[in-house]
Amino acid sequence: MSIRERDQQLGLLRAFLTSSRETAPNSLILQGPTSTGKSIVLKQVLDQLPVKFSIIHCDECVSYKILWKKILQSVQLDSGLIQKDELSYDALATTNFQTFIKQMSVFLEDYHYDELHYVVLDRSDQIMDDIEVLFKNFIKLQEVSPLKNLSFIFVTRTIPSCITTSSTPVIIFPSYSGDELIRILGSAPLCRFNVEVEGKVLERFWKQYVKLVVEMYSSYTNNIMVLKLILTRIWPIFVQPIEEGELKPNEFLTLYRRNYKAIGSDYVISSSLDTEWDDEENEHQSSNLPTISKYILISTYIASYSESKSDWTMFSRLKDYHRKKTFRRSTRSSNRVNQRLLDASYFDLERALAILQAIYTIETGSNLHTDIDIMTQVANLSSMKLLLKSNNNDFISAKTKWKINCSFEYVKSLADDLNFPIDHYLTE
Amino acid sequence: MNEEQYMQSQQTAYVLKKSKRQRVDTDGSLISGEAKPYSLNGTPFLQLFKGDEPKEYTALRYSTFQSRKTYQDTKLKSTLSSLTLLSSNDIEAIVANPLGETMDTCVLLSNSSISTSLVFLSQLTTHLTANNNYKVVTINSKESRTMRSTLKAIVKGITGDADSNVQAIENFQKDQLIDLDDFDDFNDDEEDEDEIKTFDRRHPWDLDIAQEWCDLVWKKNGNNIHTSQLRIVLVIEDIESFNLSLLNALLRLLHSYSDRLPLKLIFNVGTNIKTFSQKLSHDVLHMMTFHRFNIEQTDQIINRVVSDLVVPDTLLLDEELAGFILRRFKGSVKNVGDFMNTITYANMTHFFANPLSIIPFLGEEQLMELPTRYLNALKTLPSFRKYISSLVDSANDNSKLKSLLQSDDATRQLLIKSIKSFKIYTHCLKSVFWLFTEVIGKRTFRTGMTHLEIYCKLTSRDSLISKQLVSELLLKLDSITVEDLKDIFAEIEQESHDNDFLHGLFFKLKTHVDFNSLDGFRGSSYAEKMNFKIESRKLVKLFISILSDFLKSNIENPYHITFHELFTLSDVDVVKQNLVPSTKNDIMEALINPEAYLEGSCTGHEVLDRLNNSMEPVISTMFTIYRETTLDLNIYDYYAVFKSSLPKDEIMRDLELILDDESNILESYLSDELRFKYIYQFFNDKNIPTELKWDKLTLTFFLQKCEELVYCGFFKQKLHAKKKAGSLEKAVWKDV
């Protein structure tokens, strides 16, 4: 398979990566945004070289220990000296980087393995650990360790600042331009018609189709994977008139006019979760919780996010007091951080219950009788993790405090369900 | 489904039973002048009518209640299991699907109670693990706070339990993962060295182990990831509580392994889809194919219970009781167990306290032999009085009136008559209910009414409400097509064979609505089409109006039937008081009237009992003072008042008595030897004046109980007080 639009990088790689230990670089960095062909170009070059190489996917490594294990094992495997069944690995012995080097060198010595071996650290910026350490450790490894025949190639999106001054060569893979994208994607049709169409007709149609889609979306993304997704996603809708025999494949413009809206809709980037959600019409109710539970959540939200000193103005028995209150935004408060962005603060359950009584009476006009049901619901909400209890280590004064554990959006949607003006009660 | 488990999981609160300790003696004396205990076979029911109720009737009451309860329970059980199986099979189908590029993810929406969904999950897990090809791993946020602990749980789940069928895997485990179980408690953020020592050559969070395990299984069965039926099902119990970045990273990692591991995911979402989807980043969302399941079945179950159990029942739920259940269900507790409890409780009080409750379950012969005592009781019922007064008002049939009042036979006849008419009523109710829920409810998109609501409105005392319900439901039929109408017609016809009520309806519809009349209007031209439309509209209107007329004229409430009290469960107040007690009020009442709870003897020790009974519990005394004070309370004043309010001499005297009784003092009063020693020394020390002893005693009482009151939420310590921490503030939350 040929790789398009990457001739320059191919040439550079071929120049750097040689098959002899003398001329091979100590380390090499390939840098560029996602899906710009870094890994595939590298793989092709390495495949063509008469050298051994191992590819490690760093994003699958939770920690360095896993990474070391993977490097060790894949070097052993790819060297061809050890069979898969004979692999052994001792996590105990590999507790830090030094012991890893030691183990590796023991292997190299034991098997007299001194051929050039490229180790590709793919997606090296996505390891779930300290990225800088990875680069620092491996980039000069050949110079400082006995592992003279291992050459490390990093494939990364970004280069950490700690090695920007190092002399390691960097091959940059820039994002594709729109024209390049059209040429790459248009080269071979990814989709087909359900009906019999000549190969050439399909190709011509596909090229037009790719041009259309790429031009529409290239201002948003030039990630080739996303564009592929969009292309395959719109295809069934777009070519429907052709498959149903209404239009011919050469009537592209008519087709485009007809499908103008479908191509531009949210559908193309929505996940299957969203689409299923759209289907469901009765989703207008945000939650199946009982009414009082919703009120409890709202009042706990208020208790969490407003200070107790303003309670008496907010929940005053004087009915109209709080309604008339307009929100003065003092100059000082504008500098302060929005409360909602902060973590919820803890409150006494009694306070939340008092607020619940107040808002229930104010908004519904009827009194709420405190009974066991309310406590049951608090317990229930807490089991759903919508309310959190504080960890209390003080056994002498065992007063538990509570806080809410849901976002404003969720509480807002509950409030909307109940036609409850929650904004009136939040001091901000 | 194991109903017991289900019920337990639904229970979120435990209420201490308020029991007045009263010994029930079996010596045949009356209890509160009302009833005599029944001494046979441990039947807990009492002989009512001041003990005059025949024993066999008491036994009958008890057995009727028992059999009704058993019937309810079995019915509920079958309803629950049939509903769970439905979604479980759907989910299994998705799990069995071939693997694709994206990970198949089942999103279970529960929305109201995590306990319900956890039960569902456990059932699902059992359902899935029944198939040997599925390896179900359940993780939750509590155990998985870091990536490593999460992965460890997954790896352990996959390779952990021994699978007797796959010998190779067992060997594999022995070879590689000997000490995996020892990994439960370690801090995985640092000090990895320690862990590894206990672990045999592997990192427990290495997904490669899982991969090797799968390879082994495939190798053994001679297939690969695409041909094998092996699936690893990862169930995340509480996706809301997961750390967001962890969750996203985990899903990315799993996705990158999805070409090596046959992964299927099941998420349990407690809030809603929108909130959930905001938690995942877009690239992660695109890695998965989502399948939605609404596992919130409480509504469905209740609907089924209402139509299967409540409607066909011999006894009717009283309007108030049904309304109470409905309000409670809508407003606060969405819980099947609770729903059933309320109904059972209502049944129980009905059968326990009402000697007449057996009458609807007696045959005609037994009714004829009904003792006079019963008939006299019947005559006191309000509905009977109403009937008599209506007879008096009409004043044209004095003989009937007289015979009713004087002769038992006439009353018996009336009773039999009203039982019959009530049977007709229930039959009619059942038919109408069927018509609403099964026929009309299915055709109109979301009636928005639960079956319980329909039931409430249908049985309402106010006939306007039920008529309004008819119009409301039929209004939704308005846009129905003629084809659907024909289906309805056919359904009614089918049901009408052995149903008199529906037969009447069917007959009426048949005579008035002629579907064949439309045939003449079928045609292809525009005018003909229009005509057809107009005619079919007319037909639909006619159909609906006949239906509505019929229903409106035939739906009656049962309260016109004489003796309707016999057929309704109406003890709403008792149910309310016992199932939904007001917590704060109960605590306060208990504090004010401690004797209601503390009358009995619990120690069997004479002096101690006297001590307990001679003085009120200290906390009650304190609470009494608390009630009489103002908002702020100086703690020293409080103590002084408290001290002076206690009967000092009596308490001290009793204490001395106790202390003098050296021989059995230790085992009788205190189990703590050390504490006892100090107390004993203190009180027996002759050098300490009695006054000081008294002071110390009261102060310990005071401090201890003060803290208890604060804990109960009656007080709070005043924090902003200028005079140090010297005063308490009354916690004056209204109604809390």
Interface residues (C-beta under 8 A of the other chain):
Chain A: H57 D59 E60 V62 S63 K65 I66 K69 K70 S88 Y89 D90 A91 L92 T95 M128 L229 I269 S271 S272 L273 D274 E276 W277 E280 N282 E283 S286 S287 N288 L289 P290 T291 I292 S293 E350 R351 L353 A354 Q357 A358 N367 L368 H369 T370 D371 I372 D373 I374 M375 T376 Q377 A379 N380 S383 M384 K385 L386 S397 A398 K399 N405 C406 S407 E409 Y410 S413
Chain B: T12 A13 V15 T102 V107 S110 N111 S112 S113 I114 S115 S141 M147 R148 L151 D192 E193 I196 K197 F199 R201 R202 H203 W205 D206 L207 D208 D238 E240 S241 A249 R252 L253 S256 Y257 G270 T271 N272 I273 K274 T275 F276 S277 Q278 H282 L285 H286 M288 T289 F290 H291 R292 E296 D299 R328 F329 K330 G331 S332 V333 K334 R446 L579 V580 P581 S582 T583 K584 N585 E707 Y711 G713 A731 W733 K734 D735 V736
